[in-house]
Amino acid sequence: MRLNFLDKRFFLSFIGLFLVALGSLKAQSSDKKPKPYDARFKNVQEILKQGKIGPGMDSLDAILADYPQADDIYFTKAILLAQMRNQDGAIEAIKEALNIQSKPEYLSFAVDAFKSKNDADSALIYLDKLIDQDDNNTASLKRERIMLLFNGGYKDVALEYFYKTKEIAVASDTLDMVGSVLLNDAGNYKAVIDLLKPWADKGTSLAQVYGQLAQAYNLSKNSKLALDYINKGIQTTKEDFLYFDLADLYRFDKKMKLSFDALKQGFQSKKVDFADKNRIIMTLLNPKGPYSKDQLLELVNILVEVHPRIAESHMAKGQVLWLRDDKSAAQSSLAVAVSMNPYQIDAWRMLMSLDMDKGEFDQAIAHGGEALHYVANNATILYFTSMAYLMKKDMENSRKFMEAALNNAQDESPFLQANIYGGLGDIYNSLKMYKASDAAYIEAIRLDSTNVTAMNNLAYYLSLRKERLDDATKYAAMATKLQPNNGTFEDTYAWVLFANGKYDDALVWIQKALKNTNPQTSVLLEHYGDILSKLGKTTDAVKQWNLALEKGADTEESKLKLKKKIETKSYVE
């Protein structure tokens, strides 16, 4: 459950990073050699103390415009960008600082920044430079290098580097504990026990030794010794994060009450990092997780109580409340999160999604506008704002924001880019820009080969226009294969087959769609009637058309067409 403690994620809370930024300013302003921009730099410090991150950033840029070789300004800018969750910007800023002067603190920041993007190769480049420069921390940096190699997928190289380091280093429980992570992963539990048991028996104060040793015993099917050593670790080290390991052991033995009680003890501790607790919550959000929704709510309530000033704690509570279908309460928690840290894009995204889920499209648009005040031109926020306008059927504004999202998505993930293109497909189709719509859907599928929504919509709209029916069949079939038992996709496939004149096959898929759709829609029932009509089952067809009419057609035109089908007892184009 608990992520590898050595895998230091680049996760700093608003408060934490704010203090780091101020600490950086204080440290740099105390440099013996005066700099021509010292007074302006001190003014930035005062601005940041007031929590004015945006003006502080503007002031730093103004200094850099006058003093482009000010490496310390670039460093501070990197810290602030990291606080704003702009990892790419933080990396560019720290690279600028390093191009001017290579300082250990800059290199260390670069290592963490690249780790935050799971870019182990780049992180290793800067770590090796740091090892060459920093003679005072060689042992810890070499341990870091072992774990970077391991987390980067170079497991054999990491293990080899561990043994080479062990040969020349003084005996160390810390180094052996790092090696145990690699050996546990490789399934060599005996080697882990041989490494760590002597340290645990001596009563080492390094808590992670007990955690890794317990894991090795547990995976060796010796749960008694695993529990003995975890409990010894808790008593010896007083490190509360070991309660998470204890919770894992109890969960492994299916002692769920004891497991949850141990988990709660870890969450109630102020000594355990918020990041560790938050990562655990994120792993437990799976609906098939080991704990109930009530238990998850209890955990996030503890999280908010112990860490009330961290925006992500309220964000986690919002996610759990949403999982419990308590949408209004979830909105409130997410609203608190964005008020504490308006640069938290994920919180804005979830808040806007909730707004739309509740049909509060104007509220979603208002939240999008507020978010863009802080994270101007952010592709994610632009995308969700566009979707809110789309749901309002305001196609011109939807198009404007979706095209803006595309223009600002060059550095975003293929997943987001694919969603943007899929959104453009929907918008262009509504505006009868069919060629542009088809091209957008195809690009969405190229970027994300699992984008079933784009596949389904492209197939459906092609079938309505009776164009490229072979392509429509291909994409409809792909969507149903990637996401089986989806009534909407099965209905589309049935309608594509209908357009192709394959009525028997269409009947099979429309019946699947009826089975997997609850409640059944007017369009679905009308399609069923259309297929039955083509198969000569007129009485059954009229029955389905009447049911569709009772459900309520989407438009007056659809209503009139249904009535005509019923009156003529035949299919009408």
GUMIKOL-599155 format. One record per residue (C-alpha): x, y, z; residue number from 1. Coordinates in pm, 1 decimal. Example, Ala and Ser with C-alpha at 12.3 -4.5 7.8 and 13.67 -1.06 7.14 Angstrom:
2
> 1230.0,-450.0,780.0,1
> 1367.0,-106.0,714.0,2
END
This chain:
573
> 0.0,0.0,0.0,1
> 263.1,254.7,101.2,2
> 478.9,358.7,-190.2,3
> 849.0,290.9,-169.6,4
> 967.4,544.6,89.4,5
> 1284.0,610.6,-109.1,6
> 1093.0,704.5,-420.4,7
> 1083.3,1071.4,-324.9,8
> 801.3,1216.6,-526.8,9
> 827.0,1580.7,-617.7,10
> 534.7,1667.2,-394.3,11
> 537.7,1985.2,-193.0,12
> 228.5,2135.4,-40.7,13
> 139.3,2499.4,-91.5,14
> 261.8,2582.1,258.6,15
> 573.8,2369.2,227.7,16
> 683.7,2512.9,-103.0,17
> 599.3,2863.7,11.8,18
> 836.7,2820.0,304.9,19
> 1102.4,2673.1,75.9,20
> 1073.0,2973.2,-151.9,21
> 1108.1,3217.5,135.2,22
> 1397.5,3017.2,277.7,23
> 1571.1,3032.3,-57.9,24
> 1530.2,3406.8,-70.2,25
> 1664.2,3450.3,281.9,26
> 1963.2,3227.2,216.9,27
> 2051.5,3400.6,-106.1,28
> 1995.9,3749.2,28.3,29
> 2256.4,3673.3,295.4,30
> 2531.5,3611.2,36.0,31
> 2840.9,3808.1,131.9,32
> 2890.6,3957.4,-211.0,33
> 2630.2,4231.2,-271.7,34
> 2436.0,4220.8,-594.7,35
> 2282.3,4514.5,-780.5,36
> 1935.4,4366.9,-753.1,37
> 1944.2,4283.7,-379.4,38
> 1688.5,4549.8,-284.7,39
> 1448.3,4431.9,-554.0,40
> 1502.3,4073.0,-444.2,41
> 1410.7,4163.0,-85.4,42
> 1096.7,4326.4,-216.1,43
> 1003.6,3997.8,-385.0,44
> 1043.3,3829.1,-48.2,45
> 794.9,4071.0,107.0,46
> 548.8,4013.5,-177.2,47
> 570.5,3637.2,-129.7,48
> 519.7,3668.9,245.4,49
> 180.0,3817.1,163.5,50
> 99.1,3511.4,-47.3,51
> 104.1,3708.5,-374.5,52
> 261.3,3445.8,-594.8,53
> 162.0,3600.9,-929.4,54
> 304.4,3948.0,-854.6,55
> 611.2,3780.2,-705.5,56
> 670.1,3592.5,-1029.2,57
> 625.2,3911.6,-1231.2,58
> 885.9,4084.2,-1014.3,59
> 1132.0,3799.4,-1067.8,60
> 1084.3,3822.7,-1445.8,61
> 1145.1,4196.9,-1428.1,62
> 1475.6,4137.4,-1246.5,63
> 1578.3,3878.2,-1504.2,64
> 1500.6,4119.9,-1786.5,65
> 1761.2,4357.1,-1638.4,66
> 2002.7,4090.7,-1507.8,67
> 1982.5,3783.8,-1734.6,68
> 2279.6,3619.0,-1558.9,69
> 2109.5,3616.1,-1216.3,70
> 2119.8,3242.5,-1148.5,71
> 1970.7,3280.2,-800.0,72
> 1664.4,3450.0,-948.0,73
> 1615.7,3162.9,-1190.6,74
> 1645.1,2922.3,-896.0,75
> 1378.4,3104.7,-698.3,76
> 1159.8,3117.6,-1008.1,77
> 1198.3,2740.8,-1045.9,78
> 1078.7,2691.8,-688.3,79
> 775.4,2911.8,-741.1,80
> 685.2,2740.7,-1067.9,81
> 703.9,2407.4,-890.0,82
> 466.8,2547.0,-629.6,83
> 228.5,2638.6,-910.1,84
> 250.3,2275.3,-1031.3,85
> 418.8,2395.0,-1349.8,86
> 684.8,2125.5,-1360.5,87
> 794.5,2197.0,-1716.4,88
> 841.4,2564.8,-1632.3,89
> 1033.8,2474.6,-1316.9,90
> 1267.3,2251.8,-1518.2,91
> 1332.6,2523.2,-1776.7,92
> 1407.9,2774.6,-1501.4,93
> 1648.6,2544.9,-1317.0,94
> 1825.5,2466.8,-1645.3,95
> 1877.9,2840.5,-1694.1,96
> 2023.0,2865.9,-1344.1,97
> 2257.6,2573.6,-1410.1,98
> 2369.6,2717.6,-1742.4,99
> 2492.6,3021.1,-1550.4,100
> 2635.8,2846.2,-1247.0,101
> 2634.0,2481.4,-1138.7,102
> 2557.5,2479.0,-766.3,103
> 2475.0,2169.2,-559.9,104
> 2134.8,2307.2,-456.4,105
> 2047.7,2369.6,-821.5,106
> 2153.1,2019.1,-921.4,107
> 1956.1,1868.9,-633.3,108
> 1645.9,2059.8,-740.0,109
> 1693.8,1942.0,-1099.6,110
> 1714.8,1580.2,-981.6,111
> 1386.9,1610.6,-792.5,112
> 1221.4,1799.1,-1077.1,113
> 1298.5,1526.0,-1329.2,114
> 1197.1,1259.2,-1079.8,115
> 860.5,1432.3,-1052.6,116
> 814.6,1365.2,-1424.9,117
> 934.4,1005.0,-1387.8,118
> 1231.4,1092.2,-1609.3,119
> 1497.5,883.6,-1438.5,120
> 1746.5,917.8,-1724.1,121
> 1758.2,1298.0,-1698.9,122
> 1758.4,1285.0,-1319.7,123
> 2061.7,1052.6,-1330.2,124
> 2254.4,1299.4,-1547.9,125
> 2216.8,1574.0,-1287.1,126
> 2269.0,1335.9,-996.8,127
> 2602.9,1220.5,-1138.8,128
> 2711.2,1585.1,-1165.4,129
> 2603.1,1636.2,-805.8,130
> 2801.0,1332.8,-689.8,131
> 3112.0,1478.2,-858.9,132
> 3061.6,1813.2,-681.4,133
> 2935.4,1723.6,-336.4,134
> 3196.5,1533.7,-136.4,135
> 3006.8,1579.8,189.5,136
> 2707.2,1369.2,91.7,137
> 2862.4,1094.9,-119.7,138
> 2702.5,805.9,70.6,139
> 2348.1,943.3,54.7,140
> 2386.2,1045.0,-309.2,141
> 2504.9,698.3,-404.2,142
> 2202.6,551.0,-229.0,143
> 1988.4,790.5,-426.4,144
> 2160.3,675.3,-745.7,145
> 2082.3,311.4,-666.3,146
> 1714.6,389.8,-625.3,147
> 1703.3,610.5,-934.6,148
> 1847.9,327.6,-1141.8,149
> 1597.3,88.9,-986.4,150
> 1294.0,313.9,-1038.1,151
> 1412.9,391.4,-1392.2,152
> 1389.8,23.8,-1481.7,153
> 1764.7,-49.8,-1465.2,154
> 1721.9,-307.3,-1190.1,155
> 2024.2,-525.9,-1268.8,156
> 2248.8,-220.6,-1296.9,157
> 2111.2,-90.0,-968.2,158
> 2184.8,-417.8,-788.7,159
> 2536.1,-428.8,-934.4,160
> 2598.6,-69.1,-825.3,161
> 2469.6,-155.2,-475.7,162
> 2714.7,-442.3,-432.7,163
> 3005.4,-231.2,-567.2,164
> 2917.3,49.2,-326.8,165
> 2885.7,-197.0,-38.7,166
> 3236.7,-329.6,-106.3,167
> 3400.1,9.4,-56.3,168
> 3161.8,170.1,192.2,169
> 3156.4,147.2,569.3,170
> 2892.7,-97.6,697.0,171
> 2564.9,88.4,703.2,172
> 2209.0,-3.8,790.6,173
> 2092.8,266.5,548.3,174
> 2282.7,120.2,252.8,175
> 2172.1,-234.4,336.3,176
> 1814.1,-118.4,362.3,177
> 1840.0,31.7,10.2,178
> 1978.3,-296.9,-116.7,179
> 1691.2,-480.5,48.1,180
> 1442.1,-286.4,-164.5,181
> 1609.5,-425.3,-476.2,182
> 1635.5,-777.7,-336.0,183
> 1274.2,-783.9,-216.3,184
> 1168.0,-681.9,-564.9,185
> 1381.6,-958.9,-713.7,186
> 1218.4,-1212.8,-480.5,187
> 1541.3,-1289.2,-295.0,188
> 1384.3,-1272.8,49.9,189
> 1655.9,-1479.9,218.1,190
> 1917.4,-1225.0,110.0,191
> 1699.8,-945.9,254.5,192
> 1669.3,-1126.9,585.4,193
> 2045.3,-1191.1,595.1,194
> 2109.8,-821.3,531.5,195
> 1861.6,-666.4,772.0,196
> 1798.3,-910.0,1058.4,197
> 2132.1,-827.5,1229.7,198
> 2048.4,-455.1,1220.9,199
> 1696.7,-512.2,1354.5,200
> 1824.6,-742.1,1630.2,201
> 2065.6,-468.4,1735.9,202
> 1773.0,-228.3,1760.8,203
> 1863.1,6.1,1476.9,204
> 1681.5,337.3,1483.2,205
> 1624.4,324.3,1106.2,206
> 1254.0,243.2,1084.2,207
> 1260.5,133.9,720.9,208
> 1480.9,-163.0,812.5,209
> 1191.4,-313.9,1006.1,210
> 949.0,-246.5,723.1,211
> 1165.2,-413.6,460.0,212
> 1250.0,-704.0,689.7,213
> 882.8,-759.4,772.8,214
> 800.0,-756.5,403.9,215
> 1061.7,-1022.0,335.7,216
> 929.7,-1243.5,617.6,217
> 572.8,-1191.6,504.0,218
> 653.5,-1283.2,144.7,219
> 837.9,-1587.4,282.3,220
> 506.1,-1693.1,441.0,221
> 622.5,-1617.3,793.9,222
> 360.7,-1365.8,906.4,223
> 440.4,-1414.5,1276.7,224
> 799.1,-1290.1,1244.6,225
> 681.0,-1016.9,1009.4,226
> 442.6,-886.4,1276.5,227
> 704.9,-928.0,1549.8,228
> 957.2,-711.8,1366.5,229
> 706.5,-442.4,1265.2,230
> 589.6,-411.0,1625.5,231
> 950.0,-402.8,1741.9,232
> 1017.6,-128.5,1489.5,233
> 724.1,78.6,1614.2,234
> 836.8,43.5,1975.8,235
> 1205.9,104.3,1902.7,236
> 1194.7,388.7,1653.1,237
> 863.0,558.2,1745.3,238
> 817.9,611.6,1370.0,239
> 445.1,615.9,1303.8,240
> 465.9,543.7,930.4,241
> 534.9,182.5,1028.2,242
> 165.9,159.3,1111.5,243
> 109.4,154.0,735.7,244
> 327.8,-155.5,708.6,245
> 138.2,-304.6,1001.3,246
> -189.4,-232.2,820.2,247
> -54.1,-411.6,513.8,248
> 39.7,-719.0,716.6,249
> -301.4,-741.0,880.5,250
> -470.3,-689.9,543.2,251
> -257.3,-969.8,398.1,252
> -389.9,-1194.8,677.0,253
> -747.1,-1073.2,604.4,254
> -774.2,-913.8,950.7,255
> -945.4,-606.9,810.1,256
> -1051.1,-438.0,1135.2,257
> -697.4,-455.1,1273.0,258
> -567.2,-337.6,935.4,259
> -793.8,-32.1,932.0,260
> -715.6,52.3,1295.5,261
> -342.9,48.4,1215.1,262
> -403.6,264.4,908.8,263
> -593.9,517.4,1120.1,264
> -306.7,540.0,1366.5,265
> -72.5,630.1,1083.9,266
> -313.5,893.3,951.4,267
> -361.6,1047.7,1296.1,268
> 10.9,1102.4,1337.4,269
> 145.5,1450.5,1274.4,270
> 491.0,1299.8,1227.8,271
> 395.2,1113.6,909.6,272
> 434.1,1316.0,589.9,273
> 112.9,1428.4,426.1,274
> 245.8,1301.1,91.9,275
> 259.1,942.2,220.5,276
> -97.1,962.0,348.9,277
> -222.7,1122.7,30.1,278
> -63.5,854.6,-188.0,279
> -235.2,588.2,21.6,280
> -571.6,758.8,-24.2,281
> -512.9,772.5,-400.8,282
> -444.3,397.0,-409.6,283
> -761.3,327.8,-210.9,284
> -997.6,526.1,-436.2,285
> -1044.7,218.3,-652.9,286
> -1407.7,105.1,-602.4,287
> -1276.3,-246.6,-548.0,288
> -1039.1,-133.1,-272.5,289
> -1010.1,-324.6,55.6,290
> -1192.8,-67.7,271.0,291
> -1548.2,61.7,262.7,292
> -1650.7,408.5,147.3,293
> -1737.6,494.3,507.6,294
> -1386.6,397.5,612.9,295
> -1236.7,606.1,333.1,296
> -1440.7,903.2,450.6,297
> -1312.6,850.5,802.9,298
> -955.2,853.3,673.8,299
> -994.9,1174.5,470.6,300
> -1168.1,1343.6,763.4,301
> -861.7,1261.3,971.6,302
> -642.9,1388.7,687.1,303
> -822.1,1725.0,683.3,304
> -814.7,1747.5,1061.8,305
> -440.5,1679.7,1086.4,306
> -341.2,1876.9,772.8,307
> -607.4,2149.4,742.6,308
> -385.7,2397.4,558.1,309
> -284.7,2168.4,274.5,310
> -511.1,2208.5,-27.9,311
> -461.6,1849.0,-138.7,312
> -617.0,1716.7,184.4,313
> -944.8,1890.1,94.8,314
> -903.4,1769.2,-261.4,315
> -871.7,1408.9,-139.0,316
> -1184.5,1453.2,72.1,317
> -1368.4,1587.5,-231.8,318
> -1273.0,1278.5,-431.6,319
> -1396.4,1042.5,-159.2,320
> -1722.4,1236.4,-123.7,321
> -1770.6,1216.1,-499.6,322
> -1707.4,840.3,-483.4,323
> -1984.6,827.0,-220.8,324
> -2211.1,1023.6,-460.4,325
> -2230.0,1314.6,-214.9,326
> -2176.1,1565.1,-493.0,327
> -2266.4,1886.3,-310.3,328
> -2030.3,1809.6,-23.6,329
> -1761.6,1712.2,-276.2,330
> -1802.6,2048.6,-447.4,331
> -1757.3,2225.0,-112.5,332
> -1433.4,2040.7,-35.3,333
> -1292.2,2105.6,-380.4,334
> -1391.8,2471.9,-354.4,335
> -1187.8,2492.0,-32.9,336
> -893.1,2327.7,-211.2,337
> -888.2,2580.6,-497.1,338
> -934.3,2872.5,-257.5,339
> -622.9,2758.4,-70.1,340
> -421.6,2687.0,-383.1,341
> -573.1,2838.4,-697.8,342
> -286.7,2689.4,-902.7,343
> -405.6,2333.4,-832.1,344
> -527.8,2236.4,-1178.4,345
> -651.0,1889.7,-1081.0,346
> -878.2,2039.3,-814.7,347
> -1025.6,2283.4,-1067.7,348
> -1071.8,1997.9,-1315.4,349
> -1261.6,1787.2,-1063.2,350
> -1468.4,2082.8,-943.9,351
> -1573.2,2168.2,-1298.9,352
> -1649.3,1802.0,-1371.6,353
> -1874.8,1790.5,-1067.5,354
> -2049.7,2109.4,-1175.6,355
> -2126.2,1953.7,-1513.2,356
> -2225.3,1621.5,-1357.0,357
> -2489.8,1814.8,-1159.9,358
> -2602.7,2005.5,-1468.4,359
> -2462.6,2332.3,-1331.9,360
> -2302.1,2439.5,-1657.9,361
> -2290.9,2812.9,-1581.1,362
> -2114.3,2734.2,-1254.6,363
> -1859.0,2522.6,-1440.9,364
> -1797.7,2808.4,-1684.5,365
> -1756.2,3054.2,-1395.4,366
> -1507.7,2821.4,-1225.7,367
> -1320.1,2787.4,-1554.5,368
> -1291.0,3164.7,-1584.1,369
> -1165.1,3191.0,-1226.4,370
> -909.8,2915.8,-1281.2,371
> -780.5,3075.8,-1601.4,372
> -711.1,3393.2,-1403.0,373
> -440.0,3197.0,-1219.4,374
> -333.6,2942.5,-1482.8,375
> -382.6,3139.4,-1801.6,376
> -406.8,2936.1,-2123.1,377
> -401.4,2604.2,-1938.0,378
> -517.1,2339.3,-2184.6,379
> -701.9,2130.6,-1925.0,380
> -907.5,2422.9,-1794.4,381
> -979.3,2545.9,-2146.9,382
> -1098.1,2196.7,-2241.7,383
> -1338.7,2166.9,-1947.8,384
> -1470.2,2519.5,-2004.5,385
> -1540.2,2424.7,-2365.1,386
> -1721.9,2109.4,-2253.3,387
> -1945.1,2316.4,-2023.6,388
> -2038.7,2541.7,-2315.1,389
> -2094.1,2231.9,-2531.6,390
> -2340.4,2092.0,-2277.4,391
> -2517.8,2428.0,-2284.8,392
> -2530.5,2390.7,-2665.3,393
> -2341.3,2719.3,-2699.7,394
> -2140.2,2590.4,-2993.1,395
> -1954.3,2909.4,-3082.6,396
> -1808.5,2956.2,-2732.5,397
> -1743.5,2584.4,-2706.8,398
> -1549.6,2597.4,-3031.8,399
> -1353.4,2904.6,-2921.7,400
> -1236.7,2744.3,-2596.6,401
> -1167.7,2400.7,-2747.7,402
> -954.3,2549.5,-3024.5,403
> -771.5,2754.5,-2758.3,404
> -715.0,2430.9,-2565.0,405
> -565.2,2271.9,-2875.7,406
> -340.2,2572.3,-2937.4,407
> -201.5,2539.7,-2583.5,408
> -172.6,2160.2,-2568.0,409
> 159.0,2108.7,-2748.3,410
> 334.1,1990.2,-2431.0,411
> 36.9,1805.7,-2284.7,412
> -8.5,1428.8,-2273.5,413
> -139.3,1244.1,-2580.8,414
> -440.5,1148.4,-2366.9,415
> -544.2,1510.9,-2314.8,416
> -466.8,1601.2,-2675.2,417
> -685.6,1311.2,-2790.5,418
> -972.4,1430.4,-2571.9,419
> -939.1,1780.8,-2715.2,420
> -952.8,1648.4,-3072.0,421
> -1252.1,1433.0,-2975.2,422
> -1423.9,1741.2,-2835.6,423
> -1350.6,1928.8,-3157.7,424
> -1505.0,1639.5,-3349.9,425
> -1828.0,1679.1,-3152.4,426
> -1830.6,2057.0,-3194.7,427
> -1752.3,2058.5,-3566.0,428
> -2017.5,1794.5,-3629.4,429
> -2278.8,2009.3,-3452.2,430
> -2171.1,2301.8,-3670.7,431
> -2204.8,2077.3,-3981.6,432
> -1831.4,2106.4,-4050.0,433
> -1823.1,1736.5,-4133.5,434
> -1478.7,1707.4,-4294.2,435
> -1317.1,1889.7,-4004.1,436
> -1516.4,1677.8,-3759.8,437
> -1406.9,1347.6,-3917.2,438
> -1044.2,1461.4,-3927.5,439
> -1055.7,1560.5,-3560.3,440
> -1196.5,1221.8,-3455.5,441
> -933.0,1036.2,-3656.8,442
> -656.4,1241.7,-3495.3,443
> -803.5,1166.0,-3152.5,444
> -789.3,793.7,-3229.3,445
> -434.0,823.8,-3364.6,446
> -320.1,989.3,-3042.7,447
> -506.4,744.7,-2819.1,448
> -587.7,406.3,-2969.9,449
> -826.1,337.4,-2679.1,450
> -1039.1,650.4,-2725.7,451
> -1368.3,463.3,-2760.1,452
> -1578.9,779.6,-2746.7,453
> -1412.7,921.2,-3058.3,454
> -1448.4,583.3,-3233.5,455
> -1816.5,558.5,-3144.4,456
> -1903.6,914.4,-3242.7,457
> -1716.5,898.3,-3573.1,458
> -1888.5,569.8,-3660.4,459
> -2233.0,702.6,-3568.5,460
> -2206.0,1027.7,-3759.5,461
> -2068.5,853.0,-4068.1,462
> -2362.4,611.9,-4058.0,463
> -2612.3,897.0,-4028.8,464
> -2459.4,1053.4,-4339.8,465
> -2422.7,710.3,-4505.7,466
> -2059.6,787.4,-4583.3,467
> -1754.6,558.1,-4560.2,468
> -1960.5,280.8,-4403.0,469
> -1661.9,44.3,-4403.1,470
> -1476.0,288.0,-4176.7,471
> -1786.4,331.9,-3965.0,472
> -1812.7,-45.4,-3920.6,473
> -1444.2,-71.1,-3827.9,474
> -1458.1,199.8,-3562.7,475
> -1791.0,83.3,-3415.7,476
> -1657.8,-272.3,-3385.7,477
> -1337.3,-146.6,-3220.1,478
> -1536.8,52.7,-2962.8,479
> -1752.2,-246.8,-2864.3,480
> -1444.5,-468.9,-2840.0,481
> -1251.4,-222.9,-2622.6,482
> -1551.8,-156.0,-2398.5,483
> -1791.2,-452.6,-2408.2,484
> -2143.2,-435.8,-2263.0,485
> -2169.5,-62.6,-2328.1,486
> -2523.9,-5.4,-2451.9,487
> -2441.7,321.6,-2627.6,488
> -2159.8,166.7,-2829.6,489
> -2368.6,-142.6,-2908.3,490
> -2651.1,80.4,-3033.3,491
> -2405.2,261.5,-3262.4,492
> -2274.3,-68.3,-3399.1,493
> -2631.8,-183.5,-3461.2,494
> -2711.3,137.0,-3645.8,495
> -2397.5,114.2,-3861.0,496
> -2495.3,-241.7,-3955.7,497
> -2847.8,-115.3,-4030.1,498
> -2706.0,154.0,-4260.9,499
> -2511.5,-122.7,-4437.0,500
> -2830.6,-324.6,-4486.9,501
> -2715.8,-601.4,-4249.3,502
> -3043.8,-619.6,-4059.3,503
> -3001.1,-961.7,-3895.3,504
> -2665.4,-859.5,-3748.4,505
> -2811.4,-522.5,-3651.1,506
> -3088.3,-702.4,-3456.0,507
> -2830.6,-898.3,-3252.7,508
> -2647.4,-581.0,-3150.0,509
> -2956.1,-369.9,-3080.1,510
> -3082.2,-641.6,-2845.8,511
> -2747.1,-635.6,-2667.0,512
> -2778.1,-258.0,-2640.4,513
> -3128.9,-287.4,-2492.2,514
> -3002.9,-535.5,-2234.0,515
> -2711.2,-309.5,-2131.2,516
> -2897.0,24.1,-2123.4,517
> -3096.2,135.8,-1821.5,518
> -3309.4,334.7,-1861.0,519
> -3368.1,271.9,-2228.9,520
> -3374.7,588.5,-2439.7,521
> -3617.7,705.7,-2703.5,522
> -3346.3,686.4,-2972.8,523
> -3253.6,328.3,-2877.6,524
> -3616.4,212.7,-2889.8,525
> -3670.8,390.5,-3221.3,526
> -3365.2,216.5,-3367.9,527
> -3501.1,-117.0,-3244.7,528
> -3829.9,-47.1,-3420.8,529
> -3649.8,53.8,-3740.2,530
> -3453.4,-272.0,-3748.1,531
> -3765.6,-481.2,-3674.9,532
> -3947.0,-299.7,-3954.6,533
> -3675.6,-387.8,-4208.0,534
> -3701.5,-751.9,-4096.0,535
> -4073.4,-753.4,-4170.3,536
> -4183.5,-755.7,-3804.2,537
> -4419.4,-461.8,-3843.5,538
> -4633.8,-515.2,-3531.8,539
> -4328.5,-536.3,-3307.0,540
> -4176.9,-235.1,-3482.2,541
> -4483.5,-17.2,-3418.5,542
> -4481.3,-124.6,-3053.6,543
> -4122.1,-4.6,-3014.0,544
> -4193.1,323.0,-3194.6,545
> -4483.4,388.7,-2958.4,546
> -4258.9,320.2,-2659.8,547
> -4002.3,561.5,-2806.4,548
> -4271.8,827.6,-2843.5,549
> -4378.8,776.3,-2480.7,550
> -4018.9,824.1,-2367.9,551
> -4014.7,1164.1,-2536.5,552
> -3820.0,1242.3,-2851.5,553
> -3519.2,1476.0,-2833.6,554
> -3652.7,1721.5,-3091.3,555
> -3985.0,1815.1,-3247.7,556
> -3853.8,1684.4,-3579.8,557
> -3781.7,1344.0,-3424.6,558
> -4126.6,1340.7,-3266.4,559
> -4296.7,1407.7,-3600.4,560
> -4091.4,1137.9,-3771.4,561
> -4189.3,883.3,-3504.2,562
> -4555.2,967.3,-3547.8,563
> -4525.3,922.7,-3923.0,564
> -4362.7,579.1,-3876.1,565
> -4646.5,473.9,-3647.7,566
> -4913.7,605.6,-3884.3,567
> -4762.1,447.0,-4196.8,568
> -4639.9,136.7,-4013.5,569
> -4315.1,162.4,-4204.7,570
> -3963.2,296.6,-4174.2,571
> -3919.5,663.8,-4266.1,572
> -3578.3,811.0,-4354.8,573
END
